[in-house]
Amino acid sequence: DFIIVGPTADPAKLKGEALAAPALRKIAEAKANFASRGDNSGTNTKEKDLWKISAVTPISSTTGWYYAVGQGMGETLTFANEKAAYTLTDRGTWLAQKNRLPNLSIIVGGEKVLQNTDPALQNPYGVIPVNPAKHPNIKANLAEQFAVWITSPATKQKIALFGVEEFGQALFRPI
């Protein structure tokens, strides 16, 4: 899933906000710093979708508070930490780097994946075997075996436990 992290002082007063779009609107209204990956990645695409839902169109060169970093997630989090900015991140990267980001905390999305109640912050993965009638050169039997394996109860249990030992919480929620 995705979460919004931001300055522990929370200048836009978002703490307790459950939904990303209203939170982004409040960031814009407060002209609080926001760090965007600005790299057309999946996370950046999700961020753009959330801004659209919030009815705000931030433009890096004119707002004075919106920064398109043009970097990966780790660099964007570091920038946000140094600039006292909010940012959208995936939970896994946040958990892996949070010890190096003393000025940031989770603002929207909950401390654990199961606490994230905003459907817009979900980041679903799926598996769909390719149709061998349309693509005859694929290994359809192996694709089908993978689909069965990845959706099996035993594998779902492994997915549900992934990250618990290292981060104290699951990184994924299999459905």
Protein Blocks (a to p, Z undefined) as FASTA:
>chain_A
ZZddddfklmnopghpabfklmmmmmmmnopacddfklopaklmmmmmmmmmnopacdfk
lnopaccehpafklmmmmmmmnopaddddfklmmmmmmmmmkbccfbhpjbfklmmbfkl
pccdddddddfklmmmbcfklmmmmmmmmmpmklmmmmmmgojlmnopafbdcZZ
